[in-house]
Amino acid sequence: MSNFVPVTPSLGFPPIASSNADGAIAGRSSYGPWLGRTIEAIDATYGNGEFIFLKGVADTEVGSAVLYNPDDWSTSLLAANDIGSVAIAMSANGANKGGWYQIRGKAVVKAGTVSDNGNVYSTATAGTLDDAVVAGDRVKNAKFASANGTPSAGLAEIEIDHPFVDDAVAA
């Protein structure tokens, strides 16, 4: 799908599309020293992006939209009526794992039936975004950059810049 390569100078970062299994680093937190860190990376197809290292949650798939909490860097699959910061999973980063989530740039996200350049809304299907208008569920600082099915079924391209939801009715 994507092949982002870190450009932020630092040694030892896990690959963007991988998950760090619980307890994988002896003598350190299971999430390593990366929890809450942001880096920049580049992909030949999707260009530059920014990523944050977060704790995973059960049922996360590549492209899942998540809500994350800067208090402890935990995630939950984004759902209707959520409030907070949004990111896109770069790996199947389940419970007790840590991994990279995209917060800026062009990403690939789980999507319903959407149109190119459409506004983005959270849905009742946790972790999936759509362009169907739902009052209070618009994901701000995000827009679809393709129709669904790009690059494959159930996915769409999205352009994001530190997206968030606030459950406000006004766009």
GUSE-148610 format. One line per 4 residues: their letters; for each residue x, y, z of N, C-alpha, C, O. Coordinates in Angstrom, 3 decimals. Each point is the difference from the previous one (the first is absolute). Example, Ala and Ser with C-alpha at 12.3 -4.5 7.8 and 13.67 -1.06 7.14 Angstrom:
AS	13.190/-5.690/7.800/-0.890/1.190/0.000/0.900/1.200/0.000/1.036/-0.019/0.665 | -1.386/1.069/-1.385/0.820/1.190/0.060/-0.770/1.090/0.730/0.509/1.108/0.169 .
***
This chain:
MSNF	0.828/-1.174/0.000/-0.828/1.174/0.000/0.878/1.245/0.000/0.014/0.729/-0.991 | 0.715/-0.463/2.065/0.926/1.129/0.018/1.337/-0.491/0.515/0.094/-1.066/0.608 | 0.931/1.850/-0.856/1.337/-0.383/0.430/0.714/1.244/0.524/1.008/0.432/-0.558 | -1.546/0.139/1.643/0.580/1.200/0.577/1.339/-0.329/0.639/0.131/-0.993/0.716 .
VPVT	0.867/1.838/-0.981/1.349/-0.143/0.540/0.283/1.229/0.852/-0.100/1.121/-0.498 | 0.457/-1.302/1.793/0.256/1.148/0.870/1.099/0.907/-0.536/1.018/-0.465/-0.513 | -1.247/1.773/0.642/1.015/0.988/-0.360/0.434/0.797/1.229/0.984/0.738/-0.051 | -1.720/-0.888/1.160/0.391/0.647/1.242/1.266/-0.677/0.497/0.024/-1.222/0.146 .
PSLG	1.029/1.986/0.118/1.248/-0.634/0.413/-0.075/-0.549/1.425/-0.074/0.763/0.963 | 0.093/-2.072/-0.839/0.050/-0.686/1.283/0.225/-1.480/-0.265/-0.563/-0.562/-0.939 | 1.365/-0.050/1.745/0.281/-1.426/-0.166/-1.001/-0.838/0.772/-0.490/0.421/1.048 | 0.188/-1.582/-1.550/-0.784/-0.980/0.735/-1.495/0.086/-0.134/-0.706/-0.750/0.674 .
FPPI	0.177/1.637/-1.519/-1.441/0.039/-0.169/-0.482/-1.297/-0.626/0.634/-0.506/-0.927 | -1.754/-0.051/1.418/-0.575/-1.157/-0.687/-0.509/0.429/-1.374/-0.315/1.174/-0.196 | 0.229/-2.103/-0.759/-0.542/0.339/-1.317/-1.430/0.545/0.116/-0.749/-0.403/0.890 | 0.378/1.310/-1.782/-1.317/0.652/0.035/-1.139/-1.019/-0.045/-0.983/0.158/0.724 .
ASSN	1.086/-1.183/-1.542/-1.108/-0.949/-0.185/0.078/-1.203/0.932/-0.592/-1.038/-0.294 | 1.317/1.152/1.424/0.106/-1.139/0.920/-0.600/0.342/1.352/-0.229/1.166/0.320 | -0.022/-2.206/0.467/-0.470/0.163/1.380/1.080/-0.514/0.926/0.711/-0.948/-0.333 | -0.586/1.564/1.485/0.965/-0.398/1.006/-0.732/-0.854/1.027/-0.806/0.521/0.771 .
ADGA	1.073/-1.825/-0.748/-0.698/-0.911/0.898/0.326/0.300/1.456/1.104/0.446/0.312 | -2.055/-0.688/0.575/0.167/0.212/1.430/1.232/-0.732/0.512/0.192/-1.181/-0.286 | 0.631/1.877/1.035/1.176/-0.613/0.606/1.137/-0.250/-0.961/0.947/-0.708/0.342 | -1.015/1.280/-1.556/1.010/-0.283/-1.009/1.363/0.602/0.332/1.012/-0.419/-0.561 .
IAGR	-0.975/1.389/1.460/1.260/0.654/0.327/0.297/-0.243/1.475/-0.659/0.569/0.870 | 1.635/-1.400/-0.591/0.330/-0.357/1.382/0.404/1.246/0.787/0.757/0.842/-0.482 | -1.278/-0.747/1.695/0.378/1.082/0.885/-0.664/1.335/-0.297/0.315/0.994/0.654 | -1.229/-0.941/-1.628/-0.684/1.242/-0.339/-1.500/-0.227/-0.025/-0.480/-1.133/0.005 .
SSYG	-0.234/2.222/-0.031/-1.439/-0.073/-0.208/-0.254/-0.828/-1.253/0.812/0.004/-0.925 | -1.928/-0.709/0.891/-0.314/-0.811/-1.179/-0.144/0.858/-1.250/-0.014/-0.522/-1.115 | -0.094/1.819/1.292/-0.158/0.886/-1.142/1.312/0.685/-0.365/0.030/0.879/-0.861 | 1.040/-1.281/1.511/1.295/0.582/-0.304/0.027/1.476/0.371/-0.891/0.481/0.700 .
PWLG	1.891/0.226/-1.155/0.112/1.425/0.317/-0.785/0.881/-0.968/0.128/1.224/0.034 | -0.941/-1.838/-0.898/-0.627/0.733/-1.091/-1.380/0.551/0.316/-0.497/0.857/-0.731 | -0.134/-1.322/1.796/-1.386/0.368/0.293/-0.183/1.525/-0.015/0.649/0.718/0.759 | -1.531/-0.245/-1.621/-0.281/1.418/-0.124/0.950/0.763/-0.910/-0.222/1.179/-0.276 .
RTIE	1.276/-1.834/-0.195/0.962/0.669/-0.899/-0.588/0.156/-1.391/-0.779/-0.840/-0.451 | 1.147/1.899/-0.215/-0.407/0.201/-1.390/1.235/0.015/-0.887/1.075/0.450/0.395 | -1.266/-0.953/-1.601/1.074/0.024/-0.997/-0.604/0.347/-1.356/-1.213/-0.074/-0.197 | 2.078/0.451/-0.723/-0.417/0.201/-1.377/0.548/-1.143/-0.834/1.067/-0.544/0.284 .
AIDA	-1.816/0.191/-1.320/0.424/-1.068/-0.908/-0.500/0.346/-1.394/-0.882/0.842/-0.171 | 1.462/-1.507/-0.819/-0.364/0.273/-1.397/-0.274/-1.318/-0.717/0.626/-1.025/0.274 | -1.581/1.084/-1.199/-0.384/-1.152/-0.811/-0.009/0.456/-1.456/-0.419/1.117/-0.302 | 0.883/-1.981/-0.598/0.075/0.360/-1.415/-1.369/0.328/-0.591/-0.094/0.828/-0.905 .
TYGN	-0.964/-1.462/1.402/-1.345/0.239/-0.511/-0.737/1.087/0.776/-0.631/0.869/-0.602 | 0.705/-0.910/1.924/-0.811/0.878/0.838/0.726/1.247/0.487/-0.626/0.854/0.629 | 1.904/-0.720/-0.892/0.730/1.205/0.371/0.388/0.042/1.466/0.183/-1.035/0.640 | -0.060/2.253/-0.117/0.419/0.198/1.388/-1.160/-0.223/0.951/-1.155/0.280/-0.325 .
GEFI	1.481/-0.787/1.505/-1.010/-0.186/1.028/0.602/0.160/1.376/1.219/-0.043/0.171 | -2.084/0.229/0.807/0.416/0.064/1.402/-0.713/-1.114/0.747/-1.170/-0.284/-0.258 | 1.879/-0.344/1.185/-0.500/-1.184/0.691/0.259/0.130/1.495/0.975/0.620/0.424 | -1.866/-1.215/0.367/0.145/-0.004/1.449/-0.053/-1.448/0.480/-0.777/-0.803/-0.517 .
FLKG	1.611/0.474/1.512/0.046/-1.364/0.541/-0.983/-0.086/1.158/0.122/0.735/0.980 | -1.106/-1.645/-1.094/-1.080/-0.120/0.971/-0.214/-1.446/0.421/0.492/-0.926/-0.645 | -1.232/0.744/1.735/-0.415/-1.330/0.456/-1.132/-0.492/-0.902/-0.870/0.774/-0.401 | 0.893/-2.046/0.093/-1.042/-0.588/-0.833/-1.229/-0.385/0.801/-0.001/0.058/1.230 .
VADT	-1.037/-0.447/-1.937/-1.243/-0.461/0.604/-0.510/-1.178/-0.839/0.259/-0.069/-1.202 | -0.979/-0.848/1.836/-0.524/-1.185/-0.690/-0.765/0.385/-1.260/-0.655/1.041/-0.044 | 0.741/-1.875/-0.963/-0.708/0.128/-1.275/0.537/1.103/-0.911/-0.632/0.319/-1.007 | 1.783/0.268/1.338/0.599/0.996/-0.884/0.561/-0.699/-1.229/0.696/-1.009/0.115 .
EVGS	-0.999/1.546/-1.287/0.511/-0.498/-1.271/0.783/1.110/-0.676/-0.107/1.163/0.389 | 0.892/-1.511/-1.394/0.658/1.025/-0.794/-1.085/0.905/-0.569/-0.951/-0.484/-0.615 | 1.081/1.786/0.813/-0.974/0.952/-0.497/-1.118/0.343/0.961/-0.844/0.837/-0.323 | 0.808/-1.456/1.497/-1.036/0.344/0.977/0.180/1.432/0.480/1.120/0.438/0.262 .
AVLY	-2.226/0.290/-0.149/0.021/1.334/0.601/-0.147/-0.184/1.506/-0.874/-0.732/0.464 | 1.736/1.401/0.290/-0.052/-0.122/1.456/-0.083/1.373/0.649/0.418/1.007/-0.573 | -0.959/-0.992/1.760/0.028/1.151/0.880/1.152/-0.254/0.949/0.128/-1.106/0.525 | 0.726/2.114/-0.287/1.090/-0.242/0.950/0.010/1.034/1.106/-0.430/1.140/-0.171 .
NPDD	0.940/-1.582/1.320/0.003/0.792/1.214/1.432/0.398/0.351/0.795/-0.864/0.370 | -0.442/2.147/-0.475/1.366/0.436/0.322/0.359/-0.155/1.478/1.159/0.173/0.376 | -2.138/-0.494/0.455/0.268/-0.203/1.425/0.832/-1.258/0.238/0.914/0.005/0.824 | -1.230/-1.091/-1.550/0.744/-1.254/0.170/0.337/-0.657/-1.342/0.527/-1.112/-0.027 .
WSTS	-0.827/1.790/-1.084/0.284/-0.449/-1.368/-0.772/-1.267/-0.377/0.434/-0.766/-0.860 | -1.583/0.554/1.514/-0.858/-1.142/-0.335/-0.878/0.346/-1.192/-0.183/1.172/-0.330 | -0.357/-2.198/-0.312/-0.886/0.182/-1.141/-1.300/-0.756/0.202/-0.077/-0.933/0.800 | -0.941/1.350/-1.536/-1.246/-0.755/-0.138/-0.425/0.176/-1.443/0.281/1.035/-0.606 .
LLAA	-0.948/-2.019/0.049/-0.487/0.135/-1.375/-1.000/1.150/-0.052/-0.917/0.066/0.819 | 1.092/0.837/-1.776/-0.847/1.182/-0.105/-1.447/-0.419/-0.243/-0.279/-0.863/-0.832 | -0.630/1.487/1.571/-1.419/-0.317/-0.119/-0.821/1.290/0.049/0.522/1.069/0.316 | -1.798/-1.183/-0.630/-0.896/1.143/0.054/0.038/0.640/1.381/0.113/-0.689/1.014 .
NDIG	-0.209/2.017/-0.988/-0.061/0.808/1.222/1.299/0.075/0.789/-0.001/0.484/1.132 | 1.102/-0.946/-1.697/1.295/0.127/0.678/0.455/1.457/0.002/-0.465/0.813/-0.798 | 1.380/-0.504/1.709/0.596/1.327/0.100/1.489/-0.180/0.232/0.396/-0.704/0.929 | 0.443/1.331/-1.761/1.438/-0.044/0.219/0.799/-0.091/-1.284/-0.523/0.221/-1.092 .
SVAI	1.804/-0.550/1.240/0.942/-0.091/-1.112/-0.168/-1.316/-0.743/-0.268/-1.038/0.605 | 0.429/1.093/-1.936/-0.210/-1.162/-0.867/1.298/-0.341/-0.723/0.768/0.891/-0.364 | -0.526/-2.185/0.160/1.168/-0.472/-0.743/-0.398/-1.245/-0.792/-1.042/-0.603/0.253 | 1.888/0.229/-1.219/-0.257/-1.161/-0.861/1.062/-1.062/0.257/1.193/0.291/-0.087 .
AMSA	-1.609/-1.524/0.404/0.917/-1.099/0.314/0.806/-0.425/-1.218/-0.541/-0.165/-1.094 | 1.837/-0.008/1.299/0.891/-0.440/-1.069/0.258/-1.508/0.063/0.636/-0.558/-0.895 | -1.129/-0.103/1.954/0.169/-1.451/0.139/-1.219/-0.555/0.731/-0.809/0.753/0.543 | 0.689/-2.074/-0.536/-1.039/-0.663/0.783/0.502/-0.006/1.444/0.494/-1.008/0.505 .
NGAN	-0.633/2.143/0.126/0.616/0.285/1.293/-1.006/-0.270/1.119/-0.621/0.928/0.519 | 0.464/-2.194/-0.151/-0.997/-0.392/0.986/0.382/0.321/1.431/0.979/0.700/0.259 | -1.763/-1.222/0.659/0.223/0.230/1.427/1.398/-0.464/0.409/0.519/-0.981/-0.532 | 0.077/1.689/1.471/1.328/-0.302/0.541/1.114/0.130/-1.024/1.058/-0.613/0.144 .
KGGW	-1.292/1.405/-1.172/1.032/0.291/-0.991/0.100/1.510/-0.155/-0.920/0.736/0.357 | 2.042/-0.287/-0.890/0.170/1.406/-0.318/0.344/0.108/-1.468/0.605/-0.909/-0.567 | -0.987/2.014/-0.057/0.305/0.156/-1.409/-0.225/1.421/-0.462/-0.426/0.862/0.768 | 0.720/-0.631/-2.041/-0.093/1.319/-0.602/-1.396/0.253/-0.560/-0.644/-0.892/-0.552 .
YQIR	0.201/2.133/0.712/-1.288/0.466/-0.505/0.251/1.302/-0.743/0.744/0.853/0.484 | -1.356/-0.687/-1.658/0.233/1.202/-0.787/-0.899/1.130/0.486/-1.186/-0.197/0.265 | 1.789/1.409/-0.151/-0.758/1.168/0.437/0.090/1.169/-0.992/-0.701/0.998/0.159 | 1.555/-1.118/-1.175/0.083/1.042/-1.028/0.463/-0.624/-1.302/0.847/-0.893/-0.006 .
GKAV	-1.412/1.370/-1.103/0.387/-0.484/-1.326/-1.122/-0.768/-0.659/-1.152/0.052/0.433 | 1.503/-0.762/-1.481/-0.972/-0.829/-0.722/0.094/-1.410/0.554/1.079/-0.593/0.035 | -2.216/0.060/0.398/-0.048/-1.312/0.647/-1.037/-0.875/-0.698/-0.758/0.462/-0.853 | 0.745/-1.716/1.231/-1.007/-0.948/-0.468/-0.815/-0.419/1.218/0.556/-0.415/1.017 .
VKAG	-1.887/0.526/-1.128/-0.874/-0.219/1.147/-1.143/-0.948/-0.362/-0.410/-0.084/-1.158 | -0.096/-0.625/2.167/-1.203/-0.817/-0.192/-1.160/0.950/-0.250/-0.205/0.954/0.751 | -0.559/-1.222/-1.820/-1.065/0.926/-0.383/-1.207/-0.729/-0.535/0.097/-1.093/-0.557 | -1.245/1.733/0.744/-1.233/-0.473/-0.615/-0.020/0.465/-1.445/1.052/0.172/-0.616 .
TVSD	-2.248/0.033/0.072/-0.134/0.506/-1.361/0.217/1.501/0.039/-0.855/0.738/0.490 | 1.999/-0.275/-1.007/0.369/1.413/0.075/0.361/0.541/-1.375/0.265/-0.757/-0.934 | -0.261/2.090/0.826/0.373/0.687/-1.234/1.291/0.777/0.207/0.309/0.434/1.110 | 0.436/-0.267/-2.188/1.204/0.827/0.025/-0.376/1.419/0.436/-1.028/0.528/-0.424 .
NGNV	1.845/0.076/1.256/-0.185/1.356/0.522/-1.165/0.133/0.968/-0.411/1.118/0.310 | -0.129/-2.223/0.171/-1.102/0.057/0.951/0.469/0.306/1.416/1.131/-0.308/0.377 | -2.029/0.928/0.410/0.271/0.188/1.416/0.049/-1.358/0.682/-0.475/-0.996/-0.546 | 1.045/0.962/1.726/0.236/-1.257/0.701/-0.801/-0.029/1.300/-0.012/0.967/0.762 .
YSTA	-0.661/-2.102/-0.522/-0.817/-0.158/1.205/0.295/-1.342/0.650/0.260/-0.990/-0.683 | -0.303/0.967/2.025/0.071/-1.280/0.707/-1.342/-0.699/-0.190/-0.999/0.628/-0.352 | 0.993/-1.931/0.589/-1.198/-0.798/-0.258/-0.298/-0.910/1.183/0.759/-0.062/0.968 | -1.879/-0.642/-1.069/-0.343/-0.980/1.019/0.888/-1.242/-0.102/0.061/-0.795/0.938 .
TAGT	0.629/0.622/-2.073/0.939/-1.106/-0.168/1.360/0.478/0.495/0.692/0.744/-0.695 | -0.316/-1.169/1.882/1.220/0.475/0.655/1.223/-0.163/-0.902/0.250/-1.074/-0.548 | 0.508/2.170/0.406/1.238/-0.030/-0.771/-0.168/0.293/-1.474/0.991/0.079/-0.725 | -2.236/0.086/0.254/-0.276/0.245/-1.414/-0.566/1.401/-0.185/-0.826/0.454/0.792 .
LDDA	1.276/0.230/-1.845/-0.469/1.349/-0.302/-0.910/-0.011/-1.215/0.008/-0.942/-0.792 | -0.804/2.019/0.655/-0.927/0.113/-1.119/-0.174/1.467/-0.339/0.464/0.869/0.738 | -1.142/-0.579/-1.869/-0.294/1.386/-0.330/-1.477/0.325/0.173/-0.436/1.095/-0.355 | -0.343/-2.034/0.897/-1.405/0.263/0.293/-0.075/0.953/1.190/0.592/-0.247/1.050 .
VVAG	-1.329/1.336/-1.234/-0.080/1.037/1.024/-0.713/-0.520/1.239/-1.128/-0.489/-0.069 | 1.817/0.605/1.211/-0.565/-0.354/1.299/0.301/1.167/0.929/1.161/0.266/0.313 | -2.201/0.428/0.125/0.186/1.181/0.842/0.874/-0.326/1.206/-0.274/-0.945/0.740 | 1.323/1.733/-0.551/0.871/-0.158/1.157/1.129/-0.995/-0.177/0.839/-0.132/0.892 .
DRVK	-0.790/-0.571/-2.011/1.011/-1.045/-0.171/1.007/0.305/-1.108/0.708/-0.900/-0.452 | -0.634/2.140/0.015/0.961/0.351/-1.043/1.420/-0.039/0.556/0.279/0.534/1.073 | 0.613/-1.181/-1.830/1.421/-0.022/0.339/0.600/1.237/-0.662/0.041/0.103/-1.226 | 0.413/0.810/2.032/0.537/1.261/-0.522/1.457/-0.157/-0.385/0.700/-0.865/0.526 .
NAKF	-0.238/1.711/-1.454/1.361/-0.060/-0.555/0.232/-1.301/-0.772/1.097/-0.559/0.004 | -2.154/0.097/-0.662/0.089/-1.229/-0.804/-0.969/0.096/-1.168/-1.075/0.588/0.112 | 1.481/-1.186/-1.257/-0.910/-0.145/-1.141/0.423/-1.224/-0.791/1.177/-0.357/-0.041 | -2.150/-0.274/-0.581/0.323/-1.156/-0.817/0.744/0.451/-1.255/-0.341/1.017/-0.603 .
ASAN	1.354/-1.781/0.221/0.815/0.316/-1.177/-0.222/-1.016/-1.115/0.696/0.023/-1.015 | -1.667/-0.916/1.206/-0.385/-0.963/-1.030/-1.380/-0.542/0.364/-0.491/0.201/1.111 | -0.113/-0.885/-2.058/-1.218/-0.745/0.298/0.405/-1.299/0.696/1.172/-0.378/0.001 | -2.154/-0.296/0.587/0.311/-1.296/0.625/0.479/-0.977/-1.068/-0.329/0.134/-1.179 .
GTPS	1.104/-1.106/1.610/0.562/-0.972/-0.941/1.407/0.358/-0.433/0.621/-0.749/-0.753 | -0.101/1.894/1.218/1.372/0.398/-0.313/0.793/0.029/1.288/-0.345/0.796/0.873 | 1.347/-1.574/-0.686/0.649/-0.864/-0.970/-0.638/-1.377/-0.127/0.335/-0.739/-0.926 | -1.254/0.366/1.837/-0.668/-1.291/-0.123/-1.360/0.074/0.700/-0.320/0.999/0.645 .
AGLA	-0.466/-2.056/-0.776/-1.349/-0.035/0.557/0.007/0.331/1.495/0.845/-0.484/0.754 | -1.798/1.314/-0.346/-0.152/0.357/1.409/0.926/1.105/0.464/-0.009/0.365/1.176 | 0.820/0.179/-2.096/0.957/1.045/0.349/-0.185/1.209/-0.906/-0.568/-0.103/-1.087 | 1.057/1.253/1.550/0.033/1.222/-0.806/1.196/0.822/0.448/0.506/-0.163/1.110 .
EIEI	-0.070/1.038/-1.982/1.073/0.915/0.364/-0.621/1.210/0.692/-1.113/0.418/-0.322 | 1.853/0.130/1.274/-0.472/1.129/0.789/1.165/0.948/0.209/1.140/-0.440/0.147 | -1.413/1.738/-0.134/1.011/1.002/0.309/-0.306/0.541/1.387/-1.119/0.431/0.275 | 2.129/-0.457/0.604/-0.208/0.393/1.393/1.092/0.963/0.465/1.127/-0.023/-0.495 .
DHPF	-1.492/0.863/1.454/0.953/0.897/0.642/-0.420/0.141/1.462/-0.714/0.933/0.367 | 1.163/-1.864/0.450/-0.344/-0.051/1.420/-1.525/0.027/0.183/-0.539/0.918/0.618 | -0.146/-1.923/-1.156/-1.461/-0.015/0.053/-0.534/-0.181/1.433/0.673/-0.535/0.881 | -1.923/1.012/-0.695/-0.635/-0.140/1.305/-1.516/-0.001/-0.182/-0.516/0.416/-1.037 .
VDDA	-0.179/-0.888/2.059/-1.462/0.066/0.052/-0.369/0.720/1.291/0.685/-0.124/1.015 | -1.787/0.883/-1.072/-0.402/0.731/1.209/-1.487/-0.163/0.321/-0.487/0.604/0.956 | -0.228/-1.390/-1.719/-1.420/-0.281/0.190/-0.866/1.249/-0.101/-1.133/0.019/0.482 | 1.676/1.033/-1.118/-0.778/1.227/-0.185/-0.887/-0.149/-1.225/0.401/-0.618/-0.986 .
VAA	-1.591/1.173/1.039/-0.929/-0.108/-1.106/0.436/0.880/-1.169/-0.143/-0.403/-1.155 | 0.663/1.577/1.425/0.434/0.893/-1.075/1.279/-0.493/-0.629/0.902/-0.456/0.703 | -0.805/0.540/-2.037/1.204/-0.420/-0.705/1.015/1.079/0.167/1.115/-0.118/-0.508 .
***
